Amino acid sequence: FISRKDPQMNTIRLEHRTGGHFKFYEFEGSESNGRFTIKGRYGRIGQAASEVVIYDGDSKLEANKEFERKMVDKKRKGYVVVSNNGKSTPAPAEKKRVMFP
């Protein structure tokens, strides 16, 4: 879906396709000059996406906390991870993810 050539760019896509829902949510993380940014892109599958900044600051720890909080919220609502950095991801055993290792 999104092709990134920048090795410091991370993208994770979740989808919710149950109960009549056909929605997606993408997390996009970047680091530049010690500043960490996490954006969320979301909408109905096949339609134009909306975008929101989840975190923009200089704390790697806070960026990862905000990412994890939002990821847990989306999974609780029924979203599942379908790709990680553009690669298809089968339904994995649950494990904690971080945007910035």
Stockholm file with secondary structure:
# STOCKHOLM 1.0

chainA/1-101         FISRKDPQMNTIRLEHRTGGHFKFYEFEGSESNGRFTIKGRYGRIGQAASEVVIYDGDSKLEANKEFERKMVDKKRKGYVVVSNNGKSTPAPAEKKRVMFP
#=GR chainA/1-101 SS CCCCCCTTCEEEEEEECSTTCCEEEEEEEEEETTEEEEEEEEEETTSCCEEEEEEEESCHHHHHHHHHHHHHHHHHTTCEEEEETTEECCCCCCCCCCSCC
#=GC SS_cons         CCCCCCTTCEEEEEEECSTTCCEEEEEEEEEETTEEEEEEEEEETTSCCEEEEEEEESCHHHHHHHHHHHHHHHHHTTCEEEEETTEECCCCCCCCCCSCC
//
